[in-house]
Amino acid sequence: MTADAEEGSGQADDDVDPAEVSWGIELTPEHPLERIAELAAHAETAGFDAAFTSSHYFNRDPWITLTRMADATEAIALGPGVVNPYESHPATLASAIATLDEVSDGRAICGLGAGDRSTLAALGIERDRPLRRVLETMRVARRLWAGETVTHDGAVTVEDASLNLDPVDVPVFVGAQGPGMLGMSAAHGDGVLINAAHPRDLAWARDSLEDGLAKRDAERDPPRTLAFASTSVAETDEAAREAARPPVAFIAGGAAEPTLDRHDIDPDAARAVSEALERGSLGEAFDRVTPTMIDAFCVAGTVETVTERYRDLLEHVDGIVVGSPLGPDIDRAVDDAATALDRASSGAE
């Protein structure tokens, strides 16, 4: 999204480099695929240069969704935001991403993370060794994408694995929140999707990112840093905040105690949200979200409110991914979020 584009009506560049994206949007496949495809095309027209789709077992399949999004768009980078190496084997993920890159003519971006603890628990999956598993998945995937036959035995295991696809070069953006994952992503990722909607969390993340950068190969460019910020924009602050409850529940339910402390969130209240999610009681979990949780974990309000928060976030990162729920009126929210990004990045009021 360029600062000199007309507010809310920019156009994604003809040659978007997936490794250099700045203004992303998350499209949750809770709607029919045709609807998600329309929203992807809308986001591209509005000026976003990347569109991510979330990956949860209770929504539509992300890979089929992304293929439909690729058919409906021309330039915008596309990828999962994010997939984890627990529900699918890393070699399977590598194949899916390479296939997406093929059908999108080189527009794939790989959002990779450890997954929601509560969601994995609902599937009976233990989230063991998350940092090693994400790092090794990234390394194995890159070798597979390069056309190698790979054998690896660690947190991830493959033996004589290879892909029957042409080599691809896909950037890996690591979803990170805790200090270990932040440092690892800065050391090894092409980009970092910092799960944060509050400048306090981004300021806190800086030391971990710098520690990781100190370990990064000196010949590599620094990673792109994007705030993956849950956003809800509407005509009124009240409407925006009410729509924010579902994603905030998942964020609060998986937040570490230091994150809760940073925002003065009652850990018992967050635990109640997490336990409701693990039982599959989504309505109860959403109802248990508190105003303090919304303040901490979502950019929620009118265009003016969202612009002000985005401006604060951009003091710490290279760009922003507008995360779900977007707002109660999704079509309007796409345009309103684009307007807020334009204003925040250009300094306009």
MARLO-504996 format. One record per residue: x negated, y, z negated of N, C-alpha, C in turn. Coordinates in pm, whole numbers, padded with zeros to 5 digits, always signed. Layout:
! MARLO-504996
XYZXYZXYZ...
END
This chain:
! MARLO-504996
-00086-00118+00000+00000+00000+00000-00089+00122+00000-00071+00207+00097-00157+00324+00109-00095+00443+00041-00179+00527-00017-00128+00641-00090-00060+00741+00000-00099+00743+00130-00038+00841+00218+00087+00788+00287+00128+00665+00253+00252+00612+00310+00371+00680+00246+00479+00691+00321+00601+00746+00264+00647+00660+00149+00689+00720+00038+00727+00646-00080+00833+00541-00047+00803+00415-00089+00901+00309-00076+00922+00261+00065+00846+00312+00162+00867+00268+00300+00735+00252+00372+00635+00203+00301+00505+00178+00362+00513+00056+00452+00400+00019+00511+00394-00099+00595+00265-00171+00564+00272-00300+00537+00152-00377+00510+00058-00366+00629-00073-00355+00602-00171-00343+00709-00165-00465+00800-00202-00442+00929-00196-00551+01025-00297-00661+00992-00410-00625+00931-00515-00723+00902-00541-00726+00752-00449-00779+00677-00465-00791+00533-00570-00899+00505-00669-00865+00422-00767-00961+00376-00717-01016+00243-00682-01144+00237-00628-01198+00111-00720-01178-00008-00851-01165+00015-00944-01146-00095-00946-01003-00146-00882-00910-00075-00890-00768-00109-00754-00708-00140-00657-00789-00176-00523-00737-00200-00521-00648-00325-00427-00553-00325-00414-00459-00436-00273-00451-00491-00172-00465-00403-00033-00446-00444+00046-00571-00412+00062-00657-00513+00135-00781-00493+00272-00778-00556+00352-00877-00521+00484-00892-00579+00512-01041-00598+00578-01074-00708+00616-01212-00736+00762-01233-00699+00787-01332-00614+00923-01367-00575+00953-01506-00632+01040-01510-00731+01071-01634-00800+01174-01714-00719+01144-01841-00684+01236-01918-00600+01356-01974-00677+01426-01884-00744+01551-01920-00810+01670-01894-00718+01641-01842-00600+01743-01814-00498+01721-01906-00378+01821-01921-00292+01802-02000-00170+01684-01950-00088+01621-02040-00015+01498-02006+00057+01517-01893+00157+01632-01888+00221+01656-01781+00317+01651-01646+00247+01704-01641+00125+01701-01517+00048+01559-01478+00011+01477-01575-00032+01338-01547-00066+01262-01499+00058+01289-01560+00172+01223-01517+00296+01260-01373+00329+01386-01338+00312+01429-01199+00336+01356-01103+00243+01342-01142+00117+01273-01056+00021+01125-01042+00055+01062-01149+00106+00922-01140+00146+00905-01041+00262+00996-01049+00359+00991-00955+00471+01016-00812+00423+01108-00797+00328+01137-00667+00270+01013-00612+00199+00947-00696+00121+00827-00653+00049+00717-00611+00146+00702-00685+00254+00602-00650+00354+00631-00512+00413+00757-00488+00447+00795-00358+00503+00776-00246+00401+00800-00277+00274+00786-00176+00169+00641-00140+00140+00547-00222+00188+00406-00188+00173+00325-00278+00086+00385-00382+00029+00306-00477-00050+00212-00556+00041+00091-00586-00009-00002-00661+00075-00017-00807+00032+00057-00849-00072+00057-00989-00113+00190-01023-00176+00236-01145-00151+00358-01196-00214+00328-01333-00272+00353-01346-00401+00333-01472-00471+00468-01532-00504+00472-01665-00511+00592-01730-00560+00554-01818-00679+00637-01812-00782+00606-01886-00904+00628-02035-00883+00569-02114-00973+00575-02259-00962+00623-02318-01094+00753-02348-01100+00812-02414-01217+00904-02525-01168+00905-02636-01239+00980-02753-01194+01129-02725-01179+01181-02627-01254+01326-02603-01253+01368-02508-01141+01274-02455-01064+01308-02373-00948+01278-02449-00819+01300-02386-00706+01274-02451-00578+01125-02473-00558+01093-02569-00476+00954-02606-00453+00874-02488-00397+00759-02455-00458+00685-02336-00414+00626-02349-00275+00584-02470-00237+00518-02485-00106+00618-02473+00008+00734-02532-00007+00837-02515+00095+00880-02368+00101+00890-02306-00016+00926-02164-00021+00822-02078+00051+00695-02103+00024+00589-02024+00087+00585-02044+00238+00614-02164+00284+00619-02188+00428+00728-02104+00493+00842-02098+00426+00952-02016+00480+00915-01868+00475+00847-01826+00370+00801-01686+00361+00702-01654+00473+00616-01750+00507+00520-01730+00615+00591-01710+00749+00698-01788+00770+00774-01775+00894+00840-01637+00908+00874-01578+00792+00950-01453+00793+00862-01328+00792+00729-01345+00780+00639-01231+00769+00527-01240+00871+00451-01132+00882+00345-01128+00982+00207-01099+00924+00200-01019+00818+00070-00970+00773+00043-00993+00625+00144-01000+00545+00128-01004+00401+00060-01134+00357-00033-01127+00262-00096-01247+00208+00006-01323+00123-00007-01456+00120+00093-01540+00055+00026-01648-00029+00084-01675-00146+00029-01782-00226+00111-01809-00350+00079-01919-00418+00146-01950-00545+00095-01857-00654+00182-01823-00746+00139-01733-00853+00201-01772-00986+00147-01874-01050+00033-01956-01011+00070-02104-01021-00015-02188-00955+00000-02333-00971-00101-02382-01073-00072-02498-01131-00163-02554-01231-00207-02695-01191-00324-02737-01238-00376-02870-01200-00334-02981-01295-00216-02967-01352-00160-03072-01438-00043-03141-01369+00047-03061-01314+00164-03119-01247+00128-03183-01114+00020-03135-01051-00028-03193-00924-00178-03211-00932-00229-03313-00867-00373-03338-00865-00444-03225-00790-00562-03184-00834-00634-03076-00766-00655-03097-00617-00678-03221-00574-00695-03245-00431-00564-03222-00356-00452-03256-00419-00321-03229-00360-00296-03079-00350-00335-03005-00453-00322-02859-00448-00408-02800-00337-00530-02851-00324-00619-02801-00219-00560-02824-00080-00501-02942-00060-00437-02973+00068-00319-02879+00095-00237-02854-00009-00121-02767+00009-00163-02625+00045-00265-02574-00022-00312-02439+00007-00371-02432+00148-00448-02533+00188-00505-02533+00323-00396-02539+00428-00290-02614+00400-00177-02620+00492-00107-02485+00501-00089-02419+00387-00030-02285+00387-00115-02188+00469-00247-02198+00454-00335-02110+00531-00319-02135+00680-00298-02261+00718-00279-02296+00859-00149-02239+00913-00040-02257+00841+00090-02213+00893+00107-02061+00886+00026-01995+00803+00036-01849+00791-00072-01776+00870-00148-01850+00949-00255-01790+01029-00357-01717+00943-00403-01786+00838-00512-01733+00758-00475-01636+00649-00349-01640+00604-00303-01542+00504-00291-01601+00363-00340-01721+00340-00320-01785+00210-00411-01725+00103-00357-01719-00016-00430-01682-00136-00390-01782-00244-00487-01833-00318-00459-01937-00416-00455-01877-00556-00336-01870-00614-00322-01832-00754-00326-01957-00838-00426-01970-00922-00451-02093-00998-00459-02060-01147-00390-02138-01229-00396-02116-01373-00370-02244-01449-00365-02232-01581-00349-02350-01666-00204-02390-01687-00109-02306-01646+00032-02340-01660+00088-02300-01795+00220-02291-01801+00289-02258-01926+00289-02379-02018+00238-02362-02138+00232-02473-02233+00371-02530-02261+00471-02441-02278+00605-02489-02311+00667-02565-02194+00643-02520-02071+00698-02588-01954+00634-02726-01937+00503-02733-01953+00435-02861-01942+00481-02957-02052+00502-02904-02171+00548-02988-02282+00684-03049-02251+00770-02973-02183+00901-03024-02146+00891-03141-02049+00778-03151-01978+00756-03261-01884+00673-03373-01946+00640-03358-02073+00560-03460-02139+00414-03456-02098+00367-03340-02052+00229-03326-02005+00148-03253-02111+00035-03311-02149-00054-03246-02245-00147-03150-02172-00151-03028-02218-00234-02924-02154-00374-02930-02215-00449-03035-02179-00581-03056-02239-00689-02987-02157-00790-02937-02225-00909-02876-02164-00874-02780-02051-00789-02681-02076-00740-02597-01967-00850-02521-01893-00949-02468-01966-01053-02390-01899-01135-02478-01806-01180-02592-01856-01259-02682-01770-01177-02732-01653-01051-02762-01677-00969-02819-01571-00947-02718-01459-00923-02592-01495-00904-02489-01392-01035-02464-01318-01146-02453-01391-01276-02429-01327-01311-02542-01231-01297-02666-01276-01334-02779-01191-01239-02791-01072-01113-02759-01092-01019-02760-00979-01062-02659-00873-01103-02541-00917-01149-02439-00822-01271-02487-00746-01365-02548-00816-01487-02596-00750-01458-02709-00652-01375-02805-00695-01341-02916-00606-01266-02866-00483-01171-02774-00504-01093-02723-00392-01181-02652-00291-01274-02571-00339-01362-02499-00245-01445-02596-00161-01491-02702-00223-01570-02800-00147-01482-02873-00046-01361-02907-00085-01269-02972+00009-01235-02878+00124-01210-02751+00093-01178-02653+00198-01296-02635+00295-01417-02653+00245-01536-02638+00330-01560-02760+00420-01477-02864+00402-01490-02982+00486-01575-03092+00426-01613-03079+00300-01697-03181+00235-01614-03302+00192-01685-03413+00176-01630-03529+00108-01678-03521-00037-01585-03522-00131-01615-03483-00268-01596-03600-00364-01696-03618-00449-01685-03706-00565-01717-03623-00688-01629-03629-00786-01648-03550-00908-01580-03621-01023-01649-03628-01136-01594-03695-01253-01611-03603-01374-01501-03547-01420-01504-03457-01535-01363-03440-01587-01325-03316-01616-01185-03290-01649-01097-03320-01529-01157-03311-01410-01092-03346-01283-01172-03461-01222-01103-03559-01167-01171-03673-01106-01126-03693-00963-01223-03698-00872-01198-03736-00733-01313-03826-00689-01285-03915-00597-01389-04005-00547-01377-04017-00396-01480-03972-00328-01486-03977-00181-01361-03914-00120-01319-03800-00175-01199-03731-00126-01237-03628-00019-01153-03616+00081-01172-03515+00186-01037-03481+00245-01033-03370+00316-00910-03324+00379-00919-03340+00530-00813-03388+00589-00807-03402+00734-00750-03274+00795-00819-03162+00764-00778-03030+00811-00903-02953+00849-00889-02853+00932-01003-02768+00963-01046-02693+00838-01175-02665+00823-01221-02588+00707-01152-02453+00698-01127-02410+00577-01062-02280+00552-01140-02208+00442-01124-02077+00439-01186-01994+00337-01075-01918+00265-01031-01971+00153-00918-01916+00079-00965-01858-00054-00934-01733-00083-00973-01677-00213-00891-01736-00327-00959-01759-00439-00893-01812-00559-00883-01701-00663-00759-01667-00699-00733-01570-00804-00685-01648-00927-00758-01637-01035-00731-01717-01154-00638-01640-01248-00527-01704-01284-00439-01647-01385-00502-01661-01522-00518-01549-01594-00592-01552-01719-00529-01458-01821-00541-01498-01948-00493-01415-02058-00587-01421-02177-00633-01541-02215-00723-01556-02328-00866-01525-02290-00954-01505-02390-01092-01464-02363-01171-01565-02281-01153-01695-02309-01226-01795-02233-01191-01795-02086-01060-01795-02054-01017-01797-01915-01052-01666-01845-01042-01554-01916-01081-01425-01857-01229-01427-01818-01314-01473-01910-01456-01477-01880-01488-01572-01766-01427-01691-01766-01451-01787-01660-01407-01732-01526-01291-01668-01522-01239-01617-01395-01329-01506-01341-01383-01422-01429-01474-01317-01384-01606-01374-01334-01649-01485-01393-01775-01547-01353-01762-01623-01221-01645-01686-01197-01635-01780-01086-01523-01752-00986-01423-01674-01022-01310-01653-00933-01337-01546-00828-01256-01548-00724-01258-01438-00627-01176-01320-00677-01085-01350-00767-01002-01247-00828-00948-01297-00959-00897-01203-01038-00840-01235-01168-00698-01179-01173-00603-01265-01202-00465-01223-01226-00447-01216-01376-00462-01097-01432-00457-01080-01576-00311-01073-01619-00271-01170-01697-00131-01178-01738-00106-01072-01845-00079-00949-01801-00063-00838-01895+00019-00728-01831+00109-00673-01910+00191-00560-01866+00170-00438-01953+00073-00447-02044+00049-00336-02137-00099-00296-02130-00128-00167-02123-00268-00124-02115-00352-00168-02235-00288-00188-02349-00362-00235-02467-00424-00372-02441-00352-00458-02370-00404-00591-02340-00515-00584-02236-00503-00495-02140-00606-00482-02038-00735-00424-02098-00720-00329-02188-00838-00274-02256-00907-00383-02338-00829-00465-02405-00882-00575-02485-00954-00676-02397-00904-00699-02275-00961-00799-02185-01096-00758-02129-01128-00630-02136-01247-00579-02069-01375-00650-02116-01392-00670-02247-01515-00733-02296-01531-00874-02241-01422-00949-02238-01429-01086-02186-01464-01086-02037-01406-00994-01963-01437-00985-01820-01584-00948-01799-01633-00857-01878-01773-00815-01864-01868-00929-01901-01832-01008-02002-01913-01124-02038-01921-01221-01920-01807-01241-01853-01806-01330-01737-01884-01274-01621-01873-01145-01598-01946-01082-01488-02096-01096-01506-02143-01095-01630-02286-01110-01656-02336-01247-01613-02247-01346-01605-02285-01482-01564-02258-01508-01416-02206-01411-01346-02167-01429-01206-02291-01427-01116-02285-01506-01010-02391-01506-00910-02411-01364-00858-02532-01314-00867-02561-01176-00831-02533-01148-00684-02532-01252-00601-02509-01232-00458-02361-01219-00423-02274-01250-00519-02130-01241-00493-02077-01104-00530-01978-01058-00455-01910-00935-00491-01832-00953-00620-01809-00846-00695-01727-00860-00816-01587-00906-00780-01519-00976-00870-01383-01021-00841-01285-00905-00845-01178-00919-00768-01069-00823-00777-00995-00847-00908-00958-00741-00976-00881-00755-01099-00742-00697-01077-00641-00780-01097-00502-00738-01079-00425-00766-01207-00349-00670-01252-00258-00693-01364-00134-00761-01310-00111-00885-01355+00011-00956-01316+00116-00917-01419+00189-00809-01388+00272-00740-01487+00420-00766-01463+00480-00840-01554+00625-00856-01549+00688-00717-01543+00779-00700-01448+00839-00568-01424+00989-00581-01408+01061-00488-01467+01206-00479-01447+01240-00332-01430+01281-00294-01310+01311-00155-01281+01457-00143-01240+01526-00043-01296+01669-00027-01271+01705+00121-01287+01834+00150-01267+01879+00288-01279+01870+00339-01422+01883+00250-01520+01873+00289-01661+01774+00200-01732+01713+00252-01837+01621+00172-01917+01691+00051-01977+01816+00070-02020+01889-00038-02085+01910-00155-01990+01952-00128-01867+01975-00235-01770+01845-00307-01736+01737-00231-01725+01608-00290-01693+01560-00382-01805+01576-00338-01928+01529-00417-02042+01610-00546-02060+01739-00540-02035+01821-00661-02047+01778-00764-01943+01748-00720-01822+01706-00813-01717+01568-00871-01744+01493-00809-01835+01357-00854-01863+01351-00975-01956+01461-01010-02019+01457-01113-02122+01401-01249-02074+01444-01304-01960+01394-01437-01922+01242-01445-01907+01178-01360-01827+01032-01375-01817+00959-01343-01946+01011-01246-02022+00946-01213-02149+00951-01333-02244+01059-01411-02240+01067-01530-02324+00953-01626-02294+00924-01649-02166+00816-01741-02131+00680-01685-02170+00663-01554-02154+00535-01493-02191+00517-01497-02342+00617-01453-02416+00607-01450-02562+00594-01590-02620+00666-01686-02561+00663-01822-02611+00527-01887-02596+00448-01840-02500+00315-01898-02479+00201-01810-02525+00234-01695-02586+00130-01599-02626+00051-01650-02746-00079-01629-02743-00165-01665-02856-00144-01568-02971-00177-01614-03091-00155-01531-03210-00227-01397-03205-00351-01390-03154-00415-01258-03145-00338-01160-03056-00276-01213-02948-00194-01127-02862-00072-01077-02937-00008-01164-03011+00107-01123-03091+00066-01018-03194-00049-01039-03258-00097-00943-03357-00123-00807-03295-00175-00807-03174-00209-00681-03106-00086-00593-03087+00030-00657-03080+00154-00582-03056+00250-00586-03176+00200-00631-03290+00282-00638-03411+00410-00718-03391+00396-00831-03320+00509-00922-03297+00509-01030-03404+00622-01051-03465+00636-01152-03568+00608-01290-03508+00505-01361-03556+00474-01492-03498+00587-01593-03515+00665-01580-03621+00779-01671-03639+00884-01648-03531+00903-01521-03492+00999-01490-03386+00952-01547-03253+00822-01535-03226+00767-01591-03102+00775-01743-03103+00751-01803-03220+00759-01949-03231+00900-01999-03205+00998-01923-03250+01138-01961-03227+01170-01960-03078+01115-01861-03007+01134-01856-02861+01069-01978-02795+00946-02007-02837+00874-02120-02778+00945-02252-02802+00994-02272-02924+01062-02398-02956+01191-02413-02876+01261-02303-02854+01383-02309-02773+01349-02347-02629+01239-02292-02577+01198-02326-02440+01160-02473-02430+01088-02523-02529+01046-02663-02525+01166-02757-02531+01274-02715-02597+01396-02797-02601+01476-02783-02473+01438-02690-02386+01516-02664-02265+01635-02575-02290+01642-02510-02407+01754-02421-02441+01720-02280-02394+01730-02257-02263+01685-02131-02207+01767-02013-02257+01897-02028-02264+01982-01918-02311+01945-01875-02452+01922-01972-02538+01883-01940-02675+01749-01867-02677+01655-01915-02595+01523-01852-02590+01534-01706-02546+01616-01681-02444+01630-01545-02394+01694-01455-02500+01791-01508-02572+01858-01429-02676+01763-01394-02790+01663-01476-02813+01570-01455-02924+01460-01354-02891+01454-01308-02767+01355-01206-02729+01387-01075-02801+01286-01014-02863+01306-00892-02939+01264-00769-02857+01310-00649-02896+01266-00526-02826+01114-00511-02825+01048-00549-02934+00903-00537-02940+00837-00628-02837+00893-00746-02816+00840-00837-02714+00853-00774-02575+00968-00713-02547+00987-00649-02416+00888-00536-02397+00867-00454-02500+00770-00344-02491+00631-00396-02458+00595-00509-02518+00460-00561-02503+00439-00633-02371+00539-00707-02325+00517-00803-02217+00588-00770-02087+00651-00656-02076+00719-00621-01950+00712-00470-01928+00697-00430-01803+00710-00290-01763+00858-00272-01727+00934-00217-01818+01079-00215-01802+01132-00074-01816+01212-00032-01716+01274+00099-01723+01309+00154-01586+01330+00282-01581+01359+00351-01456+01231+00365-01374+01245+00414-01252+01127+00437-01167+01026+00525-01239+01075+00627-01308+00986+00719-01378+00911+00648-01491+00983+00566-01568+00920+00491-01677+00816+00394-01623+00851+00322-01517+00761+00223-01458+00639+00291-01398+00657+00405-01332+00545+00478-01274+00443+00515-01382+00492+00565-01494+00403+00605-01602+00323+00487-01655+00388+00372-01674+00316+00254-01723+00217+00204-01618+00256+00200-01491+00164+00155-01386+00041+00245-01382+00061+00373-01399-00053+00465-01398-00150+00429-01511-00098+00395-01627-00183+00354-01739-00256+00224-01709-00187+00129-01645-00249+00001-01612-00363+00018-01513-00345+00107-01416-00445+00125-01311-00573+00191-01361-00575+00235-01483-00700+00283-01542-00794+00167-01575-00741+00045-01572-00818-00071-01615-00840-00174-01505-00762-00172-01396-00766-00279-01296-00767-00221-01155-00794-00310-01058-00798-00269-00917-00660-00261-00855-00563-00331-00912-00430-00333-00852-00331-00400-00945-00209-00414-00896-00099-00467-00977-00019-00566-00895+00017-00677-00957+00120-00766-00903+00248-00739-00980+00350-00698-00910+00480-00671-00971+00546-00806-00998+00545-00847-01126+00596-00977-01162+00745-00978-01188+00802-01097-01191+00945-01111-01214+00982-01057-01351+01107-01011-01366+01225-01038-01282+01247-00936-01171+01165-00833-01161+01178-00720-01069+01286-00623-01113+01408-00673-01135+01517-00586-01181+01650-00653-01156+01758-00596-01210+01890-00656-01191+01938-00654-01047+01897-00555-00969+01926-00547-00826+01793-00565-00754+01768-00687-00703+01634-00720-00655+01596-00637-00533+01688-00618-00438+01654-00541-00319+01614-00399-00356+01692-00339-00443+01658-00203-00487+01527-00205-00565+01507-00308-00646+01386-00315-00727+01260-00324-00642+01265-00394-00529+01149-00401-00440+01109-00261-00396+01207-00183-00353+01177-00046-00309+01135+00042-00425+01203+00028-00539+01170+00111-00654+01030+00080-00706+00993-00047-00709+00859-00083-00754+00754-00030-00657+00783-00038-00528+00690+00019-00429+00674+00168-00448+00785+00237-00476+00779+00380-00503+00693+00408-00626+00714+00331-00732+00637+00350-00854+00487+00327-00831+00453+00225-00753+00313+00201-00722+00253+00314-00642+00327+00363-00542+00279+00476-00463+00252+00598-00550+00348+00628-00637+00333+00744-00724+00218+00726-00822+00208+00607-00879+00103+00581-00978-00036+00589-00917-00051+00537-00796-00182+00533-00732-00221+00667-00671-00121+00748-00634-00150+00877-00571-00153+00993-00670-00104+00968-00792-00098+01075-00891+00028+01157-00884+00122+01117-00795+00247+01193-00783+00335+01165-00902+00424+01257-00932+00517+01239-01043+00642+01164-00998
END
